[in-house]
Amino acid sequence: MLDITVEDVALTCKIEVSEYLEYESGKVDIPVGVLHNIAHKYGVEFTLLLPGLSKDFYKT
């Protein structure tokens, strides 16, 4: 697990912390561009960040 603060992610995405927290809470859908920025910055596969997919989806 990465030790990343909400402030770090918000800065990476060039958004306010309050906006990021709305995404995290599920109150607001996360724009694809934000997911792309997070994936690129933290070196994770973009599809791992897509909401609604279970961890079992990625098992091979």
N, C-alpha and C positions, 0 to 999 in steps of 0.2 A: 504494500500500500504506500502511496506517495504521501508525503507530509506537505500538503499544499493548503494555504489559507484561502478563504473566500476572497480576500483582498487581492491575493496573487492572481487568481483566476479572473477576477473582474478586470484587473489591470491588463492582463493578457488579451482579453476580449474587447478592451476599450469600452467598457460599460460601467455603470455605477454598481456598487456592492448590492444595493437594494434590488436592482434589476436582476442580478445574478441569483439572489436569494429567492426571487419569485420563480425563476426557472427551476431551482433546486426543489422548491416546495411543490411544484407541479401545477401551480396556479396559472402559469403562462407557458405556452409551448416555446421550446428553445429553437431559435432560428438555426438553420443549417450552417450558416456562416459562423455562428458562435461555436457550434460543435466542431467545425473544421479547424477553427483557431485553437481550440483546446487540444484536439488530436495532434495537430502539428507541433504545438509548443511542448507538449509533454510526451511526444513520441509513442502515442497509442493508436491503434487501428480505429479509424473513424467509425466503423460499424459497431464497435464496442460501446460507443456512446449513444447509440440510437435508442430512444425510449421504447419500451414494450417488448424488447427481445430478452428472453431469459438466458442465463448462463449456459443452459443445456443446448441452446441453439448453436453455440460455438464449438461444442465437443465434436471431435472427429473420430 
